Amino acid sequence: MVGIQQLTLVQFRNYIQKEFHFTNRIVGIVGPNGVGKTNVLDALYYLSFTKSYFSRPDAQNVHHAYQGLRIDGKYNINNN
């Protein structure tokens, strides 16, 4: 089974630079409105399908005042 272990976002939507570390199983992502929960899910989708779930141009996913973005993922395969 494949699972996400680490997600790094650089200049993606409302994140200038943020690193997330996940435990073995993700049950949910919680937080106040407007902090970027949906952006984290969209970044995971981006890693899987190389496009945004929301069908917007790539340029609209770049944090304002920046030229590009980067999304990195580190995965566990068979819990290794």
Secondary structure by P-SEA (a helix, b strand, c coil): cccccbbbbcccccccbbbbbbccccccccccccccaaaaaaaaaaaaccccccccccccccccccccbbbbbbbbcccc
